[in-house]
Amino acid sequence: MKDMLIDEFQYTVQELLFRNKSIIDSITKYQDSNARVNRAIVKAVTQCGCIRIDAKKQKMPEDGSFEEIRKAMDTHIEGSLCENCRDQIEKELGKNLYYIASICNTLDLNLYDIIIKEQDKVKMLGQFSLE
């Protein structure tokens, strides 16, 4: 079922994309959407204040297990997104997905296959897949 949803999304993007079919257009729109996602997150901190970023050096146990290290790592985020900020970030991430699908269509790639391959790689490599 999930594969049908992703394939349907990619097909819908392909059907709707008629003005900016150039790979150059898709790449620049994708870059712009990345910046808009980042900006929406920053605005949640600086304008709304629903979340706060408290970044500092991560404290990791020196000889800890992978699970201990994972538990020790911090997101640096305090608070939670308000409804308005959540909606805005979701909207910007949706546009980001749209342009990913657009790039996939232009290069004749299947987004679902890419997700499955990445998931298989992450599962197979486990903790060694950290990038």
C-alpha positions as CSV (number, residue, x, y, z in Angstrom):
1,M,0.0,0.0,0.0
2,K,2.8,2.4,0.9
3,D,4.6,1.7,-2.3
4,M,1.4,2.7,-4.2
5,L,1.2,6.0,-2.3
6,I,4.8,6.9,-3.2
7,D,4.4,5.8,-6.8
8,E,1.1,7.7,-7.1
9,F,2.7,10.8,-5.6
10,Q,5.6,10.6,-8.1
11,Y,3.2,10.1,-11.0
12,T,1.1,13.0,-9.9
13,V,4.2,15.3,-9.8
14,Q,5.1,14.1,-13.3
15,E,1.6,14.9,-14.6
16,L,1.6,18.3,-13.1
17,L,5.1,19.3,-14.0
18,F,5.0,21.0,-17.3
19,R,6.6,24.4,-16.8
20,N,9.9,23.6,-15.2
21,K,10.8,20.3,-16.8
22,S,14.5,21.1,-17.1
23,I,16.8,19.3,-14.6
24,I,18.4,22.7,-13.9
25,D,15.0,24.1,-12.9
26,S,14.3,21.1,-10.7
27,I,17.7,21.3,-9.0
28,T,17.4,25.0,-8.3
29,K,13.8,24.6,-7.0
30,Y,14.9,21.7,-4.8
31,Q,17.7,23.9,-3.4
32,D,15.3,26.7,-2.8
33,S,12.9,24.3,-1.0
34,N,15.7,23.1,1.2
35,A,16.4,26.7,2.2
36,R,12.7,27.2,3.0
37,V,12.6,24.2,5.2
38,N,15.6,25.5,7.1
39,R,14.1,29.0,7.3
40,A,10.8,27.7,8.7
41,I,12.6,25.9,11.4
42,V,14.7,29.0,12.2
43,K,11.5,31.1,12.4
44,A,10.0,28.6,14.9
45,V,12.9,29.5,17.1
46,T,13.5,33.2,16.4
47,Q,10.0,34.6,15.7
48,C,7.6,32.2,17.4
49,G,9.8,30.8,20.1
50,C,7.8,27.5,20.4
51,I,11.1,25.7,20.2
52,R,14.6,26.6,21.4
53,I,17.9,25.4,20.2
54,D,20.5,24.8,23.0
55,A,23.5,23.4,21.1
56,K,26.6,22.4,22.8
57,K,29.2,19.7,22.5
58,Q,27.7,16.2,22.7
59,K,28.8,14.2,25.7
60,M,29.4,10.6,24.6
61,P,30.5,7.8,26.9
62,E,34.0,6.8,25.8
63,D,33.6,3.0,25.9
64,G,29.8,2.9,25.7
65,S,27.8,0.6,23.6
66,F,26.0,1.8,20.5
67,E,22.8,2.0,22.5
68,E,24.4,4.0,25.3
69,I,25.9,6.4,22.8
70,R,22.5,6.8,21.0
71,K,20.7,7.5,24.3
72,A,23.4,10.1,25.3
73,M,23.0,12.1,22.1
74,D,20.8,15.2,22.2
75,T,18.7,16.9,19.5
76,H,19.5,20.3,21.0
77,I,15.8,21.2,20.7
78,E,13.8,22.2,23.7
79,G,10.0,22.6,23.5
80,S,7.7,21.5,20.8
81,L,6.4,23.0,17.6
82,C,3.2,24.9,17.9
83,E,0.4,24.1,15.4
84,N,1.3,27.1,13.1
85,C,5.0,26.3,12.9
86,R,4.3,22.5,12.5
87,D,1.9,23.3,9.6
88,Q,4.5,25.6,7.9
89,I,7.4,23.1,8.3
90,E,5.2,20.3,7.0
91,K,4.2,22.5,4.0
92,E,7.8,23.2,3.2
93,L,8.9,19.6,3.6
94,G,6.0,18.7,1.2
95,K,7.4,21.0,-1.4
96,N,10.8,19.5,-0.8
97,L,9.4,16.1,-1.5
98,Y,7.7,17.4,-4.6
99,Y,11.0,18.6,-6.1
100,I,12.7,15.3,-5.1
101,A,10.0,13.5,-7.1
102,S,10.5,16.0,-9.9
103,I,14.3,15.2,-10.1
104,C,13.5,11.5,-10.0
105,N,11.1,11.9,-12.9
106,T,13.6,13.9,-14.9
107,L,16.3,11.3,-14.4
108,D,13.9,8.3,-14.8
109,L,14.4,7.1,-11.3
110,N,11.7,5.5,-9.0
111,L,11.4,7.2,-5.7
112,Y,10.0,4.1,-4.0
113,D,12.9,2.0,-5.2
114,I,15.4,4.6,-3.9
115,I,13.7,4.6,-0.5
116,I,13.7,0.7,-0.4
117,K,17.4,0.6,-1.4
118,E,18.3,3.1,1.3
119,Q,16.3,1.3,3.9
120,D,17.9,-2.0,3.0
121,K,21.4,-0.4,3.2
122,V,20.6,1.1,6.6
123,K,19.2,-2.2,7.9
124,M,22.1,-4.2,6.6
125,L,24.9,-1.8,7.9
126,G,23.1,-1.0,11.1
127,Q,25.2,1.3,13.3
128,F,27.9,1.3,10.6
129,S,25.7,3.1,8.2
130,L,26.1,6.4,10.1
131,E,27.0,9.1,7.7
